Amino acid sequence: MIEKTTRINFLFDFYQALLTDKQRSYMELYYLDDLSLGEIAEEYTISRQAVYDNIRRTEAMLEEYEAKLSLFSKFQRRQETVEQLLSLVKDQSSEKELIQLINQLKEWD
């Protein structure tokens, strides 16, 4: 469950601009603010099932965006590459300037 939540949070970070205001709001309340389906339903005066359906459809949309655009996958690969570079540079006792540049790359993401 934690892995799914973490993945959805990352996908939401990357693709939230592509969602409607309502979808964005439900996802923020459910995943970021940790509200229950019932609490969200009460806030919007709709059924718990309507909230559930909207969140599940939005999750599917986020997965579809990722399948097409791969922003999260590319981000993960960049992070892995940067970590590998940093590891190699540290093992080689290379210059501090190179380490600083790699750390700067990490900060851009």
Phi, psi and omega in degrees: 000318181295320179298318180295315180299316179298315179298314180298321178298318177296313180299320178299318178301318183284324191243008184299332179295341180271356181265160174285166179301318181295315178298315180299316181297312180299316181295318178298314181295319184282311186269322184269317182269353176060037175279150178281166177300319179297320179294319178293317179301318180295319180296324182260003183048053175227175181283156176299322180297322179295320177295313180303311180299318180296316180295316180296318177297320180293320176301317179297321178296317179299318178295322178294317177300317179295320179299326182273321188256333177056032181295318181292318179298317179296319177300314180298317180295320177298317180298316179297318180296316179299316179297320178295317178299314181299318179297315180296319181294319179295320179294328182273355183055043180287180184292150180298329182299320179294319177297320179297319179295319179295318177297325177295319175302318179298321182292332181296329179279000000 
